[in-house]
Amino acid sequence: MMRFLCGFVLGFITGACLATLMAPAPGRHTRQRLDEVWRERTSEETRARAKQAITRAREGVEAARRRLEEALRAGREAQKEAEKEMQARHEEATKD
């Protein structure tokens, strides 16, 4: 266990030293660039997700509109049938 821990610490220190020596820019610039890249990617992802949400919302609205139009059409037909039936009953009742 102790050997593993020593190897881990030695590897960590070696890696940190090599990363510091081989870094393409000073730490501040590297962090700034990473922050810029992160913001760009996050913005792109956010825009893509927003576009997907808008598309899904439009599809949902369109489906609801179609269902509403169908319900209105059916309601109008039912009203016409009811009016015909009421007219027929009225005519039959007034014949006597």
C-alpha positions in Angstrom: 0.0 0.0 0.0 2.8 2.4 0.9 4.6 1.6 -2.4 1.5 2.4 -4.3 1.0 5.7 -2.5 4.6 6.7 -3.1 4.3 5.8 -6.7 1.1 7.8 -7.0 2.6 10.9 -5.4 5.7 10.6 -7.5 3.7 10.3 -10.7 1.5 13.2 -9.7 4.5 15.5 -9.1 6.2 14.4 -12.3 3.0 15.0 -14.3 2.5 18.4 -12.7 6.1 19.4 -13.5 5.9 18.2 -17.1 2.5 19.9 -17.6 4.0 23.2 -16.3 7.1 22.9 -18.5 5.2 21.9 -21.6 2.2 24.3 -21.3 1.9 26.3 -24.5 1.0 29.5 -22.6 1.2 30.9 -19.1 -1.5 29.6 -16.7 -3.6 32.8 -16.8 -3.8 32.7 -20.6 -4.5 28.9 -20.6 -7.3 29.3 -18.1 -8.7 32.3 -20.1 -8.6 30.3 -23.3 -10.3 27.3 -21.7 -12.9 29.6 -20.3 -13.6 31.0 -23.8 -13.8 27.6 -25.3 -16.1 26.4 -22.6 -18.4 29.4 -23.1 -18.5 29.0 -26.9 -19.4 25.3 -26.6 -21.9 26.0 -23.8 -23.5 28.7 -25.9 -23.7 26.4 -29.0 -25.2 23.6 -26.9 -27.7 26.1 -25.3 -28.7 27.4 -28.7 -29.1 23.9 -30.1 -31.2 22.8 -27.2 -33.3 26.0 -27.5 -33.9 25.3 -31.2 -34.9 21.7 -30.4 -37.3 23.0 -27.7 -38.8 25.5 -30.1 -39.3 22.8 -32.7 -41.0 20.5 -30.2 -43.2 23.3 -29.0 -44.2 24.2 -32.5 -45.0 20.6 -33.3 -47.1 20.4 -30.1 -48.9 23.6 -30.9 -49.6 22.4 -34.5 -50.9 19.0 -33.2 -53.1 20.8 -30.7 -54.4 23.1 -33.4 -55.3 20.2 -35.6 -57.1 18.5 -32.8 -59.0 21.7 -32.0 -60.0 22.2 -35.6 -61.3 18.6 -35.8 -63.2 19.1 -32.6 -64.8 22.3 -33.9 -65.6 20.6 -37.2 -67.3 17.7 -35.3 -69.1 20.2 -33.0 -70.5 22.1 -36.0 -71.7 18.9 -37.6 -73.4 17.8 -34.4 -75.0 21.2 -34.1 -76.3 21.0 -37.7 -77.7 17.5 -37.0 -79.3 18.7 -33.8 -80.9 21.7 -35.6 -82.3 19.4 -38.3 -83.7 17.1 -35.7 -85.2 20.0 -33.7 -86.7 21.4 -36.9 -88.2 18.0 -37.8 -89.7 17.6 -34.3 -91.0 21.2 -34.4 -92.7 20.6 -37.8 -94.1 17.3 -36.6 -95.4 18.9 -33.4 -97.0 21.8 -35.3 -98.8 19.6 -37.9 -101.5 18.5 -35.4 
